[in-house]
Amino acid sequence: HYFIQSNLSMSFSLTALEYDQVERLVGLLNKQLPLHGSGNFPTLEVTLEAMVRAVKSSLQEQNLEVRDVRLNGSAASYVVADSTIDSYNDVDLIFGVSLEDCDSFKRVKEAVGESLLKLLPEKVSRVRLRPKMMVDAYVNKMVKVSHDNDCWSLMSLHNEGGCNVELKFVDRMRRQFEFSVDSFQIYLDPLLYYQSHSTVAMAKTFYPTVYGVSLYGDFEEATGHLKEHLIDTIHPEEIRGGGLLKYTRLLASGYTPLHPSKLAKMERYMCSRFFIDFPDIDKQGEVIEKYLVGHCSNSRGSVECARARYKYLMVLHRVIEQSTVCLMSHERRQTLRFITQAACACLKQANSSDPASSNSSNTSAFPRRKRNNTAPTLPYTTSPTNPYSGSPGNPYSSSPNPYATSPNPYATSPSNPYATSPSGYGATSPSGYGPPSYHSPMYHAPFTPTCSKTCHTKKTHKRKEYSPSDLKVLRMSSVPAGGSKDTRISATAQPFIPGQSYRCPS
């Protein structure tokens, strides 16, 4: 008792848990929780008690003294609240160790790998397995913080149901809670010692003394906030992200602020710190998505999960819209537009009759900038990548295509530069802009003068006469007989007059 008290500030008071709370804690520690590995690594079905003992012994083998082991976060609130809270999102375990240098962090990582090796089923061969391989297979998140006021490490063990086991190795941590309802920590050492050495079963008249503490301050006051669903905190600007995402989830779950008069000021502090820690839209979207995946996955793949996400995003939109004062107007609109798009996608999933469409692992609810990695296709060709060439039911495949079958003078002229010109006007142009169609009501096939081989010795000649309904626009520059170069007119404006003599353009 003296050892535990010496590790706490004098403003925190230890409180012994009641029998019902201790019994609830024992049930939590004895509950089997699957830890899923990547690849062909087996799923570890372990209890939290076995996990705590394995990690603690591995730390001692690495010459790291363990001061205490504490249960933190929503799991501790689940134990303290008795019947008020019937579930928890994840399990946070805090191991008090001394992290003096970088070598200490390496030994912590080695200890976690060794503990995972101990928890493998007996039938699994351990000959070629190493601690590093186990860490890579079962740990989905690692964090290391080391500076003046904070020195701690986090390793999160993956659970596909969303209830991850987060192992925190703390030397010192300035801020260990966000709100009063999640400020509880329960010391597990007395209970573990009792279960290891006592042969007497627990009863209401005989059970180990397990201590809990609220880092918010008064344990009874924080317990009252938890039971009455009240929101209160101190210095929200000290929390990473301002506690904005946690605050939004409490509001969406039906919690109400303890001091409504201070609500506007508290929300401004939260929004300011959130946008300081996550300044651009990509980081904001990533942290919001990860939070929703971690806290709205109890009913994975269900419509209720999509509805909960929609409700959460709409509350978040309202808080940011009303309390953001540190952003430029266009940055604020960009963030609100992102949240609105994500909320609309979640609402679409919730209203869908197909439950599979609302799978929580689907990240389509969050807009992303996608690159177009498809190869460009050439329209009006018969290449395999052309969608217009041979797909069934395609109107372009059977329609009379003037570019493919019409007698194109540009494609058949032996000296025509437009036939293979890269400018896009030829029949094989990648851009798809072919010559005008004979069937077009506005443009008609261009006029190509015909002359003999000795046309340079002849002054004039008559071209072949065409019907005015076939050819009406002269697209090549030409000069009427008897004219000069000054009287040359535009190709798009020169009308064709049947029987008119023209000077050879060559």
Secondary structure by P-SEA (a helix, b strand, c coil): caaaaaaccccbbbbbbcaaaaaaaaaaaabbbbbbbcccbbbbbccaaaaaaaaaaaaaaacccccbbbbbcaaaaaaaaccccccccbbbbbbbcccccaaaaaaaaaaaaaaaaaacccccccccccaaaaaaccccbbbbbbcccccbbbbbbbbcccbbbbbbbccccccccccccccbbbbaaaaaaaaaccccccccccccbbbbbbccccaaaaaaaaaaccccccccccccccaaaaaaaaaaaccccccccaaaaaaaaaaaaaaaacccaaaaaaaaaaaaaaccccccccaaaaaaaaaaaaaaaaaaacccccccaaaaaaaaaaaaaaaaaaaaaaacccccccccccccccccccccccccccccccccccccccccccccccccccccccccccccccccccccccccccccccccccccccccccccbbbbbbbccccccccccccbbbbccccccccccccccccccccccccccccccccccccccc
